[in-house]
Amino acid sequence: MADKTHYLKNNQPAQANKRARMEDPGSMPKPDDAISVGQRLRKIRGQRGLSMRTLAEMSGLNINTLSLIENERTSPSVSTLQQLAQSLHVSITEFFQTNHESKELVYQKQGHRPLVLFEHSTMEDLAAGMPHFGAEPLIVTLNPGADSGKSPIVHTGREFVYCIEGHVNYTVNNQGYLLGAGDSLVFEAYLPHQWKNPDRTSSRILLMLCPMDVRDNATERHFLIQAYPTP
């Protein structure tokens, strides 16, 4: 699915219609089997017995922002999702998974992996369905200029990055590392880090998150989310 910016650039309706579509993500086309992040957020909040006002106070977000997200009037940014996930103590996949059956083995064919859309990028979960502990392998496609946000990321364990194509610029503890195809990087994840695709074309990386604490939920510290399972 094209992101909102791409959709608007390639569809030129009257100005009033364009403005309406920008203000109402519900008017944007989605796959028939799209999972509602807003509904998942509402369900998780309800399971914890939290009012919207309480979650707003816990996360530091405006209650109106939460209302817009839950009602599918807007999509959360990377930083917003990080705040929500940390406040709710959930893994990032809780925002898009509906099948909670744990698997002992996962075999995936290319093109048939769960596909997660987040702001300016996509993520393929290579271990979808397995319990969330140990390593979390992900293939991440970064759109031109995509980054992890203004705030550095910190979590337990280690992080491994292998650049498949294009480039990704990692900043770890204020030191920059430019990775090209075939380059790799591994570091202790308690070191503040950020990433960015500096190219004018998409880049792809294999990202392996290895948190020491299963409650750490390292994945959502990196990504946002609006998710659509592949057929």
Buried (B, 14 or more C-beta within 10 A) or exposed (E): BEBBEEBBEEEEEEEEEEEEBBEEBEEBEBEEEBBBBBEBBBBBBEEBEBEBEBBBEBBEBEBEBBBBBBEBBBBBBBBBBBBBBBBBEBBBBBBBBEEEEEEEEEEBEEEEBBBBBBBBBBBBBBBBBBEBEBBBBBBBBBBEEBBBBEEBBEBBBBBBBBBBBBBBBBBBEEEEBEBEEEBEBEBEBEBEBBBBBBBEEBBBBBBBBBBEEEEBBBBBBBBBBBBBBEE
